[in-house]
């Protein structure tokens, strides 16, 4: 199956959580903080959303940082994805 977002929505695949700290301490699964960095998997067409023209500024393959509590978590074919609005993306990592 394939996720195709509508309007100004973007499908993200979250990057893996850090398993060790910078000093080398191994973190158990519960202590790992959910990363806010993800890879763009699919991008909606943009267009007119809520009466405003929306141009999509991110592209498939971009690494982005998104708001901590943004989007909806979706599981498809055993993989987890996050669907967010373009407004929830804070920056593109280059």
N, C-alpha and C positions, 0 to 999 in steps of 0.2 A: 504494500500500500504506500501511498504518497500523500503527504500533507500539502495542501494548496491553500495558503492564507488568502483572505478576502480583504479589500479595502487597505487600510494602513497597518495591517497586522504583519508580524514577523515571527517565524518559527526559529527558535534557538535550541542548540544542544549544549548543555552546561559542561564546562570544563571540569576535570577531575579535581576533587578536594585534596588539599595538601595532607599527606599522611605523616609528615615529620615537620618539626619546627626548624628554624634556621640553625638552632643550636644542636639539632640531632635528636630531640626527644620525639619518640613515636607516639602519635595521638590515636586513641581508640575512636571508633566510628562515631560515637555519640559526641565526642569533644570537637570533632572536625566541623569547622564553620563552613556553611554553604557558600561556595564561591559566587561572586557576582559577575564573573567573566564567562562568556559563551561564544560559540561559533554560530554564524547565521547559516541556517539550512535552507530556508525558503523566504521569499519576500513577496508580499501582496502587490497588486498593481497600483495602489495609491488612488488617484482620481479625486472625486468630490466626496468628502467625508464630513458629515454634519454641516453642510453648506459651505465648506472651505476647500479650496484646491490643495491637495496633498501630493508633494513630490517625494518619492522614496529616496533617501540619502544613503542607505546601506545596501550592500550587495551580497549575494551568496558567497560564502567563504570568509567574509570579514570577521575579525574577532572584536567583540564589543563588550562594554561594561553596562549593565542595566540596573535599574532601581531594585533595592533589596526585596521588597514585597510586591513586585510587579508581576502581572501575567497570570496565566492559568497553566497548571501542570497537566500534561497529557501523556498517556502511555500508548504506544503503537508498536506492535510486533516486538514487544519485550524491551523497547527502548523508551526512555523518558525524554520529553521535549517540553519547552516552555513557549507559549504563544503570548507575545506582548504587542502593545501598540508602539508605533515609532516614537511617540513622546516618552515612553519609558526607557529608551536607550539614552544613556548619558554621554558615552564617548565611543569612538572607534579606536582600537589599539593598533598602532602601526609599528 
